[in-house]
Amino acid sequence: MHIPDGFISPVVATVTSVTSTGFLAVCLGRTRENVGLRYAPVMGLTTAFIFAAQMINFPVAGGTSGHLLGGTLAAVILGNPWAASVSIATVLFIQAFLFADGGITALGANIFNMAIVGVWVGWILTQILQQLLGGSSLRLPLAAGIAGGISVIAAAITCSINLILSGTAKAAIILPAMIGVHSLIGIGEGLITAGILTYLITVRPDLLPGDQPQLNKWLIPVIGTLLIAGVLSLFASAWPDGLEKVAEIHGFAELAENVRFSIPTPFADYSIKGWGETGTSISGIIGSLICFGVAFGILQIGKPNQL
């Protein structure tokens, strides 16, 4: 769902950038106020994991693929949507500037769709559904799984609105197409979210919010994240993702190809020139480490003595 350069107008790009910047400034402040330093390793690992997981596109119907957005998952693991928005925005920022995944001019729109709408819709629905299901932590994976799937559709709708307001596509065409394909991708999002949370609740509760949140036995989750980025990413589906497929079918994919400017990125398309699959592995590992470092560092700024 990463919008590339050329798909949205300068006005839409400006408005979404200003909106996202202002919202993230609030999120940063609330994150530093409410999330102690004990959460720094968990936030870093969550951000790195989302980055790694987004490298793995899974196939859906019609020659289309999708990948985890991770907003709902991040919000549940971190215990609040403020930190989750910062986490997902960090991933999107690094993807755009280092991996050419999502346009630089469209970064504000991508943050709005995935780090704001995706996170907050998923978080609010999770709270509502968990209460409706009885409020038990054992029902959390089911609630978050359903909410995660719906959050993908919500993000697809706002992405469609970006394109409609930009004059890229008509509402009668883009909305049904985006909602249809991302409903299927949402099923994958829901299953992945529920599966990961079930594992954490039963095996690794130290990675979830608690009275003394901290990352114990860090070696296994860190190695697991690096294996996802460096090994499992090699088996990702080569089919275009939901937005790319819709753009191909409805004739606006060339807008990205006609962009007159570009910013050199060291790991464009998650590769290193001339290194083949090794380049994909290395770029994935480097990206995960950078995501961890940036997210970890965010909680070190502001109140160094807060626990």
N, C-alpha and C positions, 0 to 999 in steps of 0.2 A: 504493500500500500504506500510505499515511499514515492511521493510525487517528485518527478525529475524536473530540472530546469526546462522551461518552455511550455509547461502545461498550464500554468496560472498567470494571470495578468499582473503587471507591476502594482496595480492598486490592491488586489487581493493579497499579493505577497507582502506588501507594506502593512496592511491592516492586520494580517495574521501574525506578522513578525512583532509588531508593537504589542498586540494583545498577549502573545506568548511570552514576550520578554517581561511585561508587567506581571503576569501571573506567576512566572517562574521566580521573579524577585520575591514575591510574597511566599512562595513555596520554600525558597532557600531560607528566608527568615524563620518561618515556622519549623522547618526541619532542624535548624540549629538550636532553636529554643526547646523543642520537644523531644528530640532524639539525642540521647547521650552518647558519649564516646564509646561505650560498650557496644553500641550498634555499628560502629565504623567498619569492622571486618565483615559483618553480615551485609551491610549496605554495599560494600565493595564487591563481595562475592555475588550478591544478587544481580548487580549491574553487569558484572562480567558474564554471569550465566545467561542473562537475557541476550547479551550481544552474541554469545556463542550459539544459543538456541536459534536466533534469527538467521543464522547462516544455513540452517537446515530446512530447505523447502520440502514440503511433503506434497505428493500429487493429489489433486482432486479431479473432479469430472471434467471432460472436455479439453484435455491437454493443458490444464491450468494447475498451478501449484500455489501453495500458501505457506506461511510460516508463523510461528508464535509471535504475537505482539507483546504479551507479557505484562500488560498494565495491571490487570487484576491480580495476577500472581505476585507481582512486586508489592502491591498495596497490602496484600494479606501477610506476606512474609515480613515486611517492614512495619506493619501494624498501623499505618496511616497513609492517606493518599498524597500528603504533601511530599514526603520523602520519595514515594513511588514516582511522582511526576518528575522530580529531580533526577531520579535514576534512569527513567526512560528517556528523558531529554538528553542526558549525558550520552547514552547509547546513540541516539539520533545525530547528535552533534559530531561525535567521533566517526560515525558511519559516513556522514556527508563530507567531512573535510579530509579524512584519511583513506576512505574506501570508495568514494564516488557513488555511494548508495543513497539516493535522494539528493535533489538539487540543493545547491547553496542558496539560491534565491527562494526556494520552496521550503527551506528549513523551518521557518516560522509556521507555515501551514502544516508541515509534518508533525511538529511538536504539538500544535493545537489539536490535531486529529488523534494522535496516538498517545502523547504524554499527558494531555489534559482531558479530552473527551473520553478516550479509551480507559484511562486510569479511573476517572471519577465516576463514570457510568458503572464500571465494574465494581468499584468499592461500594457505592451506594446500594446497588442491587444485591451485593453479597450480604450487606448488613440486613436488608429487608428480608431476603430469602432465608437467611439463617434463623431469624426470629420466627418466620412463618413455619420453619421446619422444626422448631422447638428450642432453638438457641444452643444446642449442644455442639461442642467443638468437633464431635464425630460427624456432624452434618455439614461442617465447614467445606470439605472438598466438593460436595454436591452443590452447595449454594454458590461457591466460587466458580465451579465449572460452568454452571448455567449462566452466571453473571458474566464470566469471561467470554463465552460465546456471543452473548448479546452485545457486549462491549465492542466486539469486532464489527458487528453490523452498524452500531452507532458511529464508530469511527469511519466506516465506509460511507455512511450518509453524509457526514460533514465533509469528507473528501469530495464527494459528488457535488456538494454545494459549492465548494471552492472552484470546481471545474465549470459549473453552471454560471456562477457569477463572473468567471473569467471569459465566458463566451466560447469555451473549448468544446462543450457538448450541450445538447438540449436535455432538459430535465426528464422529458418523457422517454429518453433513450438511456441516459446514464444512470438514473436512479434504479430502475428495474435491473439493469445489467450488474451494477455494483452490489446491490443488495442480494441478488441471486447467487453470485459466485462467492460473496463473503459470508453468506449463510452457511455454505459448505465449509469454508475455511474456519468459521466460528465453531463448527462441530469439533474440528481438530483442536482448536484453542481450548475448548471446554474439556475435552478428554485429557489433554496434556496438563492443564491446570489442576484438574481434579486428581490425576495420577500423582503429580509431584507433591501436592499437599497431603495426600494420603500417606505417601512415603515419609514425609517430614513429621507428621503427627505420630506415626507409629515407630519410626526409627531415629529421627533426628529432631526432637522437639527443641533442642538448644538453638536451632536456627529460626525458631518462631518467637514472637513476642512473649515475654514473661517477666517475672519479678526481677530476675537478674539476667537480662539478655546478654548473651555472649556466644562466641563461636568456639566450641570445644571440638577436639579431634578434627582440626581444620584440614589435615592432609588429604583425606578422602574426597571431600567436596571440591577442593582446589584442583586435585588431579582429575576428578571427573569433569569439571568445567573445561580444563585444558584439553582433555581427550575429545570432548564434544567439538571444540573449536578446531582442533588439529587433526582429528581422525574421522569422526562421524560427518563432518562438513563435506568430506570428499564424496559422500554418498547422497548428497542433496539432489533433489529433482532438478533437471535442467529446463523443465517447462517454465514458461513465463508466469509471473505471479498474477493475482487477480486484476490489479490495475493495468498491468502491461497487456494482459490478454484482452481486456475490454478496449484498451486503446488501439490494439491491432485490429480488432473486429470492427470498430466504429470509426476508424480512419484518422485518428489524431496522434498516433504513435510518432509520426515523422516530426511533430513539433519539438520533441526532445532532440532529434537528430539535427534540426536546423538552428540550434542555439549557436550564436556566433562567438560566445566566450566560453572559456573553460578554465578551471583552476587545477593545476597539476596535483594529483594525489599519489602518494607513494605506493599505495596498495589498491589501485583501482580494480574494481570487480573482484576484490579479495584474492589478489594474485600478485606475484612478483614476475616481471617480464623475464621470460626464458627459463623459469624455474619449474614450470608445470605444476603438478599436484603438490610438490614440496612447497612451492610458493604459496599455495592456498593454505596449507597447514601452518606455515610460519606466520603468514599474515593474520590468520585466525587467532593464533596464540598471542601474537603481539597486541592485537586489538583487545583481547580479553584482559591482558595485563594492564593496558592503558586504562580501560574502563574501570578496573578494580582500583587502580591508583588514583584516578580522578574522583571517583565516588568516595573512596576512603578519605581522601584529602579534604573533601567538602566539610566533613564533620570535625576536622581538626582546626578549622578556621572559626573564629568567633569566641567560643568559650572553651579554651583548652582544659580547664579544670572540671568541666561538667561531666558527671558520670550518670 
